[in-house]
Amino acid sequence: MFSIRHRLLILQCSTVLVALFLGALSYSLFIPVIFKLQQQQLQQLSREAAKDLQVYLAGLTQQVETVDLEKFHDKYGDLPLEELFVRHFAKLSQTFPLISYLDKTAKETIRLVNGRPSEYFFDLRQTPIVRAANAEPQGSDRDRQVNARF
């Protein structure tokens, strides 16, 4: 029927076709599994990053809450504040590179950039955090938190 040559050729072709079929089948089975594993790994990584970020923000919040602007204002009153402010808040400049002191009209009167006084001041009345602070009654928890941020 077929010569040995033809039989070997058919055997080689069928071996190649079976290998191609099995390769395509394994590819179609393994790629979704690999994608799912990568997705799970990314989700785990994002959960860990979110936890780390929450811990970092909680530390910053705790540090901001320790700032007592009322004590500072009671101690120094309405004196020229720049030098006193710089000395008082210099320890926070490593954590908070920008610290501003706002007057009652929400204009910056003192601005520290990396622990050094800045010459440039801004009107912050239209910023969302100042508007939220002005909407809260004086002495509320939110008011103290916003004042501590500025």
Secondary structure in CASP SS format (residue, H / E / C, confidence):
PFRMAT SS
TARGET T0000
AUTHOR 0000-0000-0000
METHOD secondary structure of the structure
MODEL  1
M C 1.00
F C 1.00
S C 1.00
I H 1.00
R H 1.00
H H 1.00
R H 1.00
L H 1.00
L H 1.00
I H 1.00
L H 1.00
Q H 1.00
C H 1.00
S H 1.00
T H 1.00
V H 1.00
L H 1.00
V H 1.00
A H 1.00
L H 1.00
F H 1.00
L H 1.00
G H 1.00
A H 1.00
L H 1.00
S H 1.00
Y H 1.00
S H 1.00
L H 1.00
F H 1.00
I H 1.00
P H 1.00
V H 1.00
I H 1.00
F H 1.00
K H 1.00
L H 1.00
Q H 1.00
Q H 1.00
Q H 1.00
Q H 1.00
L H 1.00
Q H 1.00
Q H 1.00
L H 1.00
S H 1.00
R H 1.00
E H 1.00
A H 1.00
A H 1.00
K H 1.00
D H 1.00
L H 1.00
Q H 1.00
V H 1.00
Y H 1.00
L H 1.00
A H 1.00
G H 1.00
L H 1.00
T H 1.00
Q H 1.00
Q H 1.00
V H 1.00
E H 1.00
T C 1.00
V C 1.00
D C 1.00
L H 1.00
E H 1.00
K H 1.00
F H 1.00
H H 1.00
D H 1.00
K H 1.00
Y H 1.00
G C 1.00
D C 1.00
L C 1.00
P C 1.00
L C 1.00
E H 1.00
E H 1.00
L H 1.00
F H 1.00
V H 1.00
R H 1.00
H H 1.00
F H 1.00
A H 1.00
K H 1.00
L H 1.00
S C 1.00
Q C 1.00
T C 1.00
F C 1.00
P C 1.00
L E 1.00
I E 1.00
S E 1.00
Y E 1.00
L E 1.00
D C 1.00
K C 1.00
T C 1.00
A C 1.00
K E 1.00
E E 1.00
T E 1.00
I E 1.00
R E 1.00
L E 1.00
V E 1.00
N C 1.00
G C 1.00
R E 1.00
P E 1.00
S C 1.00
E C 1.00
Y C 1.00
F C 1.00
F C 1.00
D E 1.00
L C 1.00
R C 1.00
Q C 1.00
T C 1.00
P H 1.00
I H 1.00
V H 1.00
R H 1.00
A H 1.00
A H 1.00
N H 1.00
A H 1.00
E C 1.00
P C 1.00
Q C 1.00
G C 1.00
S C 1.00
D H 1.00
R H 1.00
D H 1.00
R H 1.00
Q H 1.00
V H 1.00
N H 1.00
A H 1.00
R H 1.00
F C 1.00
END
